[in-house]
Each structure stands twice: as C-alpha cells, then as structure tokens.
C-alpha cells in the first residue's frame, strides 16, 4: 500500500518570500503520478502542480515548482514570491494509474499562512 | 483545467430524511468518480469509487446501504445519504478521474457540499 507523509502540519511565510513544503511517499510502483493540491478557505480543491514519475525534469507552474527525488521518494513544493492568496491547506497526493482503480492517496496536509 | 460541478453546495435537512448530492464533469467524460468526506482541518477520506455502468466500490467501514452511489452516465455520479443523522453532517467532495488529456492522469474536484443534519 502507498503512503504519503507531510511532516509539517503548519507553516508560515512572509509575503514575497519563498517557502518549501515537504512530502515523502512510499510505493513499490514504477508508474505513478504525484500531485500538489491547494485547498483555500473556500475548501475547493485546486490542482497546483503534477509530476509524472518517469520524467526526471522537475515540474514548474509559474511561481510553483517541485523538487522530485525519485530514489529518495521525496516530492517537495516550492512557492516563490509568496502571495496572500497562497494562504491555504496544501495536500500532497500519489496516484498509480494502473493499480488501485486510480485512487489517490493523500497526505495529512500542511496549512500555509502567508503573512503581510 | 477541467471543471467538475457539485450540487447542492450546502444543504440542511432533518434527521431521518435522505439527501442527494450530484457530481458532474462538465467538459470531459469520467468513467470513474470518487466520493470523499472531509472533517475540518483534516485530509480527505475516500468513501467510495463510483464506476459508470457498474456498482460502486466502497472503502472499508463505509455503509453502502447508507451512502448510495449511482453513476448513471459518463458525466454524472450521485451520492444519496439515506436516513441522515447528525453524525453524517460533514463536507462531502467528489472528484472525477480524467485519463484522456494527452494520456496524463488527473483528478479534478468539485467544490464540495456542506451537509448539516438537524
């Protein structure tokens, strides 16, 4: 069974600074995807970034980038130039498309507060 | 990104009544949808996997007779909470599995439904 661990329940960062959220996972699968989702106070889950395990290049989406270390089973999210709207709960998720009916396994989440 | 709608966004009902929640994928077909329950400041708890044209698969500990799931078409799944009780009050979220966009797998989430049972 897959597990996803987010070791930082809460974090804070000053506006315009950079913050990194940690995520580790455990799996025996070779084909899988990793995701970061953002859940703001509205509670709408929003896809932030996705990484395919077969890709060595780290995914980036504007101010969001990941550090994917496959051997270490680590998948951290870096938010650059933090904005007040980045305040949210962030979930790391794992999904192996060919097993477990495509279910995702979520971490417990990290609550990020961006301070003005 | 893809859009998934969920209706209603919030509902208040009396104990003993049934409540139906709809989840629709608006711009893609989803043979698989997922239903989650979430308590405040906690992670998503998977309740069941909804499969178009077949029976839903429930996670351990989830009562299938209480949480009825119907996946009637490739764009619609419904969750009915039968004989609701106050302990069923929660935030329910659906997601739709998108497998078709360039072969990239993604789950897209609905906005959630807040259920309050009095």
Interface residues (C-beta under 8 A of the other chain):
Chain A: X33 X35 X37 X42 X43 X44 X45 X46 X47 X50 X52 X89 X91 X93 X95 X97 X101 X102 X103 X104 X106 X107 X108 X109 X111
Chain B: X1 X32 X34 X38 X41 X42 X43 X44 X46 X49 X51 X57 X91 X93 X95 X97 X99 X104 X105 X106 X107 X108 X109 X111 X112
